[in-house]
Amino acid sequence: MKKPDYPIITLCGSTRFKDDFILVQKELTLQGYIVISVGLFGHSGDQEVWNEGTKEMLDIMHKRKIDLAQAIYVINKDGYIGSSTRSEIEYAKAAGKEIYYME
């Protein structure tokens, strides 16, 4: 029996859009994607992000999450793309990943 092929997609975007991350993760999962998301929402109350060295670690970790995926999905609510997300998009482009945008 052939195993189903579930493509892997990594969510990128500002952590201020926590509700959108959760909604998009649910929608993409129901469409048959394995969804990789952020572990903490620094702009939505997870203060641990701002501990010394943590933000830098999370940025590096998120690039590894992009490496694992075939594509990224950018949560760019109201067209907003911050510097970390812009860096992730450039990283994904350089790695030849497909890029999808919420808006």
Secondary structure, DSSP 8 states (H G I E B T S, - for coil): -------EEEEEE-GGGHHHHHHHHHHHHHTT-EEE--S--GGGT-GGGGSTTHHHHHHHHHHHHHHH-SEEEEE-GGG---HHHHHHHHHHHHTT-EEEE--
